[in-house]
């Protein structure tokens, strides 16, 4: 338990130093967030919402009494089985939706059929949504269903396929494990990421509410810096900087009920980031912030230049 709490604390710190102050995490972190917060300077570094036990199939629907929202894994993650059929029946999905006890439901779904079934079941958000098509996007726009596209998952798979073999990518650095390269993998992932970028561009034009989500914690996708990389992909899809920042802040915070991370407003304690440079240098500058202010006060946990213990004077015996 203590080791898991330390991992939560470390990942929270990675998020915090990149200006990520709110996280929606999948899985059962019951008790871990509170335990991790006890070891953090000034309490919890970030606002964490958890899904509780994941809903993966019939008989493992999780417990609606736990978690802040419901996350249903209806399709496999895109990097695992990009063309797989739904993991369980539409009837089971509808049963889970009926038993969610009023909580918002995020459904991982890829492909036209799976996304259409998730929308018909009444989900509140689609996560990933690869190859779901224009009809589903139009339905999401009309019903105000949130989309969390997770472009970085495909980008990470593409970067790994380029190196050949089984590879984990850390954006600027890579390490390769023994393995055999998959013929055609690079071309396949180039096609997948291009299609998802085009879909995101169309979503913006259709008025689909969209939030930035990264899949951090998956192999090769690190907490904190992955948000910077996902923002770059939103910009590549044609979103303006202001639109992309909005997708990475107020939209996600509002959906997951992170009230203290709302928009700047008169009479409200301000939570904001300071970055030195021009707007064109964002989001890269989020990796080296000048400062972080939480409810009007400088973050005690953030230091632009980390403080190192003083060593002995040179020449001392």
C-alpha positions in Angstrom: 0.0 0.0 0.0 2.8 2.4 0.9 4.7 1.7 -2.3 1.6 2.3 -4.4 0.9 5.6 -2.5 4.5 6.7 -3.2 3.9 6.0 -6.9 0.8 8.1 -6.9 2.7 10.9 -5.1 5.5 10.7 -7.7 3.2 10.8 -10.7 1.3 13.7 -9.1 4.5 15.6 -8.8 5.3 14.9 -12.5 1.9 16.4 -13.4 2.3 19.3 -11.1 5.6 20.5 -12.4 4.1 20.6 -15.9 1.2 22.7 -14.7 -1.3 19.8 -14.7 -3.4 20.5 -11.6 -6.3 18.1 -12.1 -6.3 14.5 -13.2 -9.0 11.9 -14.0 -7.5 8.5 -13.4 -8.9 5.1 -14.3 -8.7 2.3 -11.8 -9.3 1.7 -8.2 -7.2 4.1 -6.1 -9.3 3.7 -3.0 -7.4 5.1 -0.1 -4.2 5.7 -2.1 -4.9 9.3 -3.0 -5.5 10.3 0.6 -2.4 8.3 1.8 -0.2 9.9 -0.9 -1.5 13.4 -0.1 -0.2 13.0 3.5 3.4 13.0 2.2 3.0 15.9 -0.2 4.0 19.5 0.6 1.0 21.5 1.5 -1.3 18.5 1.1 -2.4 17.1 -2.3 -0.5 18.6 -5.2 -3.3 18.1 -7.7 -7.1 17.4 -7.8 -7.6 13.7 -8.6 -10.8 12.1 -9.7 -10.9 8.3 -10.0 -13.2 5.9 -11.7 -13.1 3.1 -9.1 -13.0 -0.5 -10.3 -13.1 -0.6 -14.1 -16.0 -2.0 -16.0 -14.6 -4.5 -18.5 -17.2 -7.2 -19.1 -20.3 -8.9 -17.8 -19.9 -9.7 -14.2 -17.1 -7.2 -13.7 -19.1 -4.0 -13.8 -17.4 -2.4 -10.9 -19.2 -0.9 -7.9 -21.1 2.4 -8.5 -20.5 3.2 -4.9 -16.8 3.7 -5.5 -15.1 6.3 -7.6 -16.1 9.8 -8.8 -17.1 8.6 -12.3 -17.6 5.4 -14.2 -15.1 4.2 -16.9 -16.3 1.4 -19.1 -13.7 -0.4 -21.3 -16.1 -1.4 -24.2 -13.3 -1.6 -26.8 -9.6 -2.5 -26.3 -7.2 0.4 -26.1 -6.2 1.4 -29.6 -2.6 0.3 -29.3 -3.6 -3.2 -28.1 -6.3 -4.2 -30.6 -7.1 -1.3 -32.9 -9.7 -3.2 -34.9 -11.2 -5.4 -32.2 -15.0 -5.9 -31.7 -16.7 -4.7 -28.5 -15.6 -6.7 -25.4 -19.2 -7.4 -24.3 -22.7 -7.1 -25.6 -24.7 -3.9 -26.0 -27.2 -5.3 -23.5 -24.5 -5.5 -20.9 -23.4 -2.0 -21.7 -27.0 -0.8 -21.3 -27.2 -2.6 -17.9 -24.1 -0.9 -16.7 -25.4 2.5 -17.8 -28.6 1.9 -15.8 -26.7 1.0 -12.7 -24.3 3.9 -12.6 -26.1 5.6 -9.7 -26.2 9.0 -11.4 -22.4 9.2 -12.1 -21.0 10.3 -15.4 -19.9 7.5 -17.6 -16.8 7.6 -19.8 -16.8 4.7 -22.4 -13.6 3.6 -24.2 -14.9 2.8 -27.7 -13.4 2.5 -31.2 -15.0 2.0 -34.5 -18.4 3.1 -35.9 -20.4 0.3 -34.3 -18.9 0.4 -30.8 -19.2 4.2 -30.5 -22.8 4.2 -31.8 -23.7 1.6 -29.2 -22.0 3.6 -26.5 -24.0 6.7 -27.5 -27.2 4.7 -27.7 -26.6 3.5 -24.2 -26.4 7.1 -23.0 -22.7 7.6 -22.1 -21.5 11.0 -21.2 -18.1 10.8 -22.9 -16.3 8.8 -25.5 -12.6 8.0 -24.9 -10.4 7.3 -27.9 -13.1 7.0 -30.5 -10.8 6.0 -33.3 -12.5 5.5 -36.7 -15.9 6.3 -35.3 -17.0 8.4 -38.4 -18.8 11.6 -39.0 -22.3 10.4 -38.1 -21.2 9.6 -34.6 -19.4 12.9 -34.3 -22.6 14.7 -35.3 -24.6 12.8 -32.7 -22.0 13.8 -30.0 -22.3 17.4 -31.0 -26.1 17.4 -30.8 -26.1 15.6 -27.5 -23.2 17.4 -25.9 -21.2 14.2 -25.4 -17.6 14.9 -24.5 -14.8 13.4 -26.7 -11.4 12.5 -25.3 -9.5 11.5 -28.4 -6.2 10.2 -26.9 -4.1 11.0 -30.0 -0.8 10.4 -28.1 -1.6 6.7 -27.8 -1.4 6.3 -31.6 1.6 8.7 -31.8 3.5 6.7 -29.3 2.7 3.4 -31.2 3.9 5.1 -34.4 7.2 6.2 -32.8 7.8 2.8 -31.5 7.2 1.1 -34.8 9.7 3.4 -36.5 12.5 2.1 -34.2 11.7 -1.6 -35.0 10.9 -4.3 -32.5 9.3 -3.8 -29.1 10.0 -0.2 -28.3 8.8 2.2 -25.6 9.0 5.9 -26.5 9.7 8.7 -24.1 9.2 11.4 -26.8 12.8 12.7 -26.9 14.5 9.5 -25.7 13.9 5.8 -26.6 15.0 2.5 -25.3 14.5 -0.7 -27.3 13.9 -4.1 -25.9 14.7 -7.3 -27.8 11.9 -8.1 -30.3 11.1 -8.5 -34.0 9.9 -5.5 -36.0 6.3 -5.9 -37.3 6.1 -5.5 -41.1 3.8 -2.7 -42.1 3.4 -1.4 -38.6 4.8 2.0 -39.3 2.5 2.6 -42.3 -0.4 1.3 -40.3 0.1 3.7 -37.4 0.8 6.6 -39.8 -2.7 6.0 -41.3 -4.3 5.7 -37.8 -2.8 8.9 -36.5 -3.6 10.8 -39.7 -7.2 9.6 -39.6 -7.6 10.6 -35.9 -6.1 14.1 -36.6 -8.6 14.6 -39.4 -11.4 13.4 -37.2 -10.4 15.8 -34.5 -10.3 18.6 -37.0 -13.8 17.7 -38.2 -15.0 17.6 -34.5 -13.9 21.2 -34.0 -15.9 22.3 -37.1 -19.0 20.4 -36.0 -18.8 21.8 -32.4 -18.1 18.6 -30.6 -17.0 19.3 -27.0 -13.5 17.9 -26.7 -11.0 17.5 -23.8 -7.4 16.6 -23.7 -6.6 13.2 -22.4 -3.3 11.4 -22.7 -3.4 7.8 -21.5 -0.5 8.6 -19.1 0.7 5.6 -17.3 0.6 3.4 -20.4 4.0 2.1 -21.6 6.0 5.1 -22.9 3.4 7.8 -21.9 4.6 9.7 -19.0 2.6 11.8 -16.6 2.9 15.6 -17.0 4.9 15.9 -20.2 2.3 13.8 -22.1 -0.1 16.7 -21.7 2.4 18.9 -23.5 2.6 16.4 -26.3 -1.1 15.9 -26.6 -1.6 19.7 -26.8 0.8 19.8 -29.8 -1.3 17.2 -31.6 -4.5 19.3 -31.0 -2.6 22.3 -32.6 -1.6 20.0 -35.5 -5.3 19.1 -36.0 -6.1 22.8 -36.5 -7.2 24.0 -33.1 -6.0 27.5 -32.1 -3.8 27.8 -29.0 -6.7 29.2 -27.1 -9.0 26.4 -28.1 -6.4 23.7 -27.2 -5.7 25.3 -23.8 -9.4 25.4 -23.1 -9.7 21.7 -24.0 -6.8 21.0 -21.6 -8.3 23.1 -18.7 -11.8 24.3 -18.2 -13.6 21.7 -20.3 -12.1 18.7 -18.5 -12.3 20.4 -15.1 -15.9 21.1 -15.6 -16.8 17.6 -16.8 -15.1 15.9 -13.8 -16.3 18.4 -11.2 -13.0 20.0 -10.3 -14.6 23.2 -9.0 -11.4 24.9 -7.8 -9.9 24.7 -11.3 -12.6 26.7 -13.0 -12.1 29.7 -15.3 -10.6 33.0 -14.0 -13.4 35.2 -12.8 -13.8 38.4 -10.8 -13.9 37.8 -7.1 -12.6 34.2 -7.4 -9.2 33.1 -6.1 -7.0 32.7 -9.3 -5.3 29.5 -10.2 -3.0 30.0 -13.2 0.4 29.2 -14.7 3.3 31.6 -15.6 5.4 30.9 -18.7 8.1 33.1 -20.1 8.1 33.6 -23.9 5.7 34.2 -26.8 2.4 32.4 -27.4 4.1 30.6 -30.3 6.4 28.9 -27.8 3.5 27.2 -26.1 2.8 24.4 -25.2 6.6 23.7 -25.2 7.1 26.2 -22.4 4.8 24.2 -20.1 7.7 21.9 -19.5 9.7 24.8 -17.9 7.2 27.1 -16.1 8.2 30.3 -14.4 5.6 29.7 -11.7 2.4 28.1 -10.6 -0.3 30.0 -8.6 -3.0 28.1 -6.8 -6.0 30.1 -5.5 -3.9 33.3 -5.7 -0.8 32.0 -3.9 2.5 30.6 -5.3 2.7 26.8 -5.2 4.9 25.7 -2.4 5.6 22.5 -4.2 6.9 24.0 -7.5 10.4 25.4 -8.0 11.6 26.5 -11.4 15.1 25.4 -10.5 14.9 22.5 -8.0 16.7 23.3 -4.8 19.7 20.9 -4.3 21.3 20.2 -1.0 24.4 22.3 -0.4 27.6 20.4 -0.8 30.8 20.9 1.1 33.0 24.0 0.1 35.6 23.3 -2.5 38.9 22.1 -1.0 37.4 21.3 2.4 38.9 18.4 4.2 
